[in-house]
């Protein structure tokens, strides 16, 4: 973590967006060179999905 902060400084770590359908959004991000790193489903009362994208190349 220290090396990352020295190299890039502080910034946003997570950003949440609410969308009606996640699949088309992920396809759009993939075409803009933000590959999917991890995704899954929430199992709580507020069921939904989440995804982590790799944006390091655009830093």
C-alpha positions in Angstrom: 0.0 0.0 0.0 2.8 2.4 0.8 4.4 1.9 -2.6 1.1 2.6 -4.3 0.6 5.8 -2.3 4.1 6.9 -3.1 3.6 6.2 -6.8 0.1 7.5 -7.3 -1.0 9.5 -4.2 -4.3 9.4 -2.5 -7.6 9.1 -4.4 -10.9 7.3 -4.8 -10.8 3.6 -3.9 -14.4 2.5 -4.4 -17.2 4.1 -6.4 -20.7 2.7 -6.3 -23.3 3.1 -9.1 -26.9 1.9 -9.2 -27.9 0.5 -12.5 -31.0 -1.4 -13.8 -28.9 -4.1 -15.6 -25.3 -4.7 -14.8 -24.3 -6.9 -17.8 -24.6 -4.1 -20.5 -22.7 -1.7 -18.2 -19.9 -4.3 -17.8 -19.7 -4.8 -21.5 -19.4 -1.0 -22.0 -16.6 -0.8 -19.5 -14.8 -3.7 -21.0 -14.8 -2.0 -24.5 -13.2 1.0 -22.8 -10.3 -1.2 -21.4 -11.6 -1.6 -17.8 -11.6 -5.4 -17.4 -13.6 -7.1 -14.8 -11.6 -8.2 -11.8 -14.3 -9.7 -9.5 -18.1 -9.8 -9.3 -20.7 -11.4 -7.2 -24.2 -11.3 -5.7 -25.5 -9.7 -2.5 -27.5 -12.1 -0.5 -29.0 -9.6 1.9 -32.5 -8.1 1.8 -31.3 -5.6 -0.8 -30.4 -8.3 -3.4 -28.2 -7.2 -6.2 -24.8 -7.6 -7.9 -21.5 -5.9 -7.6 -18.4 -5.7 -9.8 -14.8 -4.5 -9.3 -13.1 -3.2 -12.5 -9.4 -2.7 -13.2 -8.9 1.0 -13.9 -5.2 1.2 -13.1 -4.2 1.7 -16.7 -6.0 5.0 -16.8 -4.3 6.5 -13.8 
